[in-house]
C-alpha cells in the first residue's frame, strides 16, 4: 500500500493539531483546578452562611446560651451545622446557626 505525499502531509497537520489541542486542555485543567480551592473555602465557611463560630456543640444546642443574648426567645436553641467549617478557632468550636430573633413589633 502506497500513501501519496499529500496524504502524508495532511496526517502531519492532524497530529500537530491534536498535540496543540491536548496542551491547551492541560493548561485549562490546571488553571481551573487551582482556582477551585479558594471557591471551596468560601463555600464551606461558616460565617459566610450566617453561622457563628463562638459556641461548643453543647452550648449551641442549649437555649440558655441564646436567651442571655438579646432578641432571642428563651425556648429556642441553635442548630449545629457540621457541613460548614470554623477556621482559626479551637477544635471544639462548631458552626452554630442561632435561632431566629424575636421581632419587637
C-alpha positions in Angstrom: 0.0 0.0 0.0 1.5 3.3 -1.1 0.4 6.5 0.6 0.7 9.7 -1.5 2.9 12.6 -0.4 -0.2 14.8 0.0 -1.8 12.3 2.4 1.3 12.2 4.5 1.3 16.0 4.8 -2.3 16.0 5.9 -1.6 13.4 8.6 1.3 15.5 9.9 -1.0 18.6 10.4 -3.7 16.4 12.1 -1.1 15.1 14.6 0.2 18.7 15.2 -3.3 20.0 15.8 -4.1 17.1 18.2 -0.9 17.9 20.2 -1.8 21.6 20.4 -5.3 20.8 21.5 -4.0 18.4 24.2 -1.6 21.1 25.5 -4.4 23.7 25.7 -6.7 21.2 27.5 -4.0 20.5 30.1 -3.4 24.2 30.7 -7.1 24.9 31.1 -7.5 22.0 33.6 -4.6 23.2 35.7 -6.0 26.8 35.7 -9.5 25.7 36.8 -8.4 23.2 39.4 -6.1 25.8 41.0 -8.9 28.3 41.4 -11.4 25.8 42.9 -9.6 25.7 46.2 -10.4 29.3 47.1 -14.0 28.7 45.9 -14.4 25.6 48.1 -13.1 27.5 51.1 -15.7 30.2 50.6 -18.5 27.8 50.1 -17.7 25.9 53.3 -17.0 28.9 55.5 -19.4 29.1 58.4 -19.7 32.9 58.7 -20.5 33.3 55.0 -23.6 31.3 55.6 -24.8 33.3 58.6 -23.4 30.9 61.2 -21.5 31.8 64.4 -18.1 30.2 65.4 -18.4 31.0 69.2 -20.1 28.0 70.7 -19.3 24.4 71.5 -21.8 21.8 70.4 -23.4 21.7 73.8 -23.7 25.5 74.1 -25.2 25.8 70.6 -28.0 23.3 71.4 -28.6 24.9 74.8 -31.4 27.5 74.8 -29.8 29.4 77.7 -26.8 30.4 75.6 -29.1 32.5 73.3 -31.6 33.8 75.8 -28.8 35.7 77.5 -28.2 37.4 74.2 -30.8 40.0 73.4 -33.5 39.3 70.9 -33.9 35.5 71.2 -36.8 33.8 73.0 -35.9 31.5 75.9 -37.0 28.2 74.5 -35.2 28.4 71.2 -31.9 26.6 70.7 -29.3 26.9 67.9 -28.5 24.4 65.2 -25.1 22.8 64.8 -24.0 22.6 61.1 -21.3 20.1 60.7 -21.0 20.7 56.9 -19.5 24.1 57.4 -16.1 24.9 58.8 -14.9 27.3 61.5 -11.4 28.3 60.6 -8.9 29.8 63.1 -10.7 28.6 66.3 -10.2 25.6 68.6 -11.4 22.2 67.5 -14.3 22.1 70.0 -15.9 25.2 68.5 -18.6 24.3 65.9 -20.5 26.2 63.3 -23.7 27.2 65.1 -26.8 28.8 63.5 -28.6 30.8 66.2 -32.4 30.7 66.4 -34.4 33.3 64.6 -34.6 36.6 66.5 -38.0 37.6 68.0 -39.4 40.6 66.3 -40.1 43.5 68.5 -43.3 44.9 66.9 
